[in-house]
Each structure stands twice: as C-alpha cells, then as structure tokens.
Amino acid sequence: MEDNIGLGAGGSGDEQAAPHIKEQDRLLPIANVGRIMKQILPPNAKISKEAKERMQECVSEFISFVTSEATDKCKRERRKTVNGDDICWALANLGFDEYAGPLKRYLNKYREVEGDRCNNSNQVGEGVHHRDDDHVQGLDKGNASTSRPNF
C-alpha cells in the first residue's frame, strides 16, 4: 500500500475504473488460512477443504473491508501510505473495538522492540537493520511461527 492507493487502472482515481483482480490475488493463500485454523483446534481435528475455502473468503473480505476504511482515511488526509495506526483506527471506526485495542498494544510493543533492535544494531556497528531479518526478538519467544508480543 505504498503508492497510488485507490487509483483505478488508468490512474485517474475513479473508483469505477478498478482493474479486474484474479481471485488468487484477492484471497489469502489457503495453506496459511488452514495453518491458522489448525492452531486453535485439537491436534487430531480435521478441517474440510470447503471449511478452509469459506474461511479464506471471509478473512480476505474482512481484510479488504478494514483496509478500504483505512485507505479512505488516508485519502482524506492526502497521504499515500496506510500504516498500522490507520488499521487500528479503521477497526475501531467499524465497530471492532475488541480487536483494535489488542492490535494497538501489539503495534506499540512491536515498534518498541523494533526500535530497540535498530538501536542495538547501530551501537554494535552491525550496519543497517533489515526488516526481513529473523523474527523480532522479544515477541512470543515460545512459538517462532507467530509473532505475538507478550503483554
């Protein structure tokens, strides 16, 4: 979401001119959805393909819904980049306060840990920090597959 938010195929900003998006580009990968679903279920539970597909559609639509609200806010403020604060605002504005609060705390903790990590790298002389390094230290050390902060 770096540039040209909300611009159609012609770049005119006309929302009716949205390009055709392939379904595979619109939906989250089904393997990721299935992996997240399995995390909450008992180890021997099975999930049907149809259940994964329905959940894939729902979560993809939810993400689009929230992102659209955040994008509209950025347009009104004449900004091109949607950030984490915009997503938290959109969640609260759409009535998802139960998600906005924890996400805001996570975002703040992530920024704190990421800032400490950058400062430590610069002090030690390791050079420029790259975001795609290993998982952020201090976030959910017990499970490397998810990056949830310890509140």
KAVEN-V550858 format. One record per run of one state. SS is the DSSP state (2 for helix, 1 for strand, 0 for the rest). FROM is the first residue (numbers start at 0). TO is the last residue. Records with the same first field share a line. If there is no record, write none. Layout:
SS->FROM-TO ; FROM-TO
This chain:
0->0-13 ; 17-21 ; 26-28 ; 40-47 ; 76-82 ; 93-95 ; 124-137 ; 139-147 ; 149-150
2->14-16 ; 22-25 ; 29-39 ; 48-75 ; 83-92 ; 96-123
1->138-138 ; 148-148
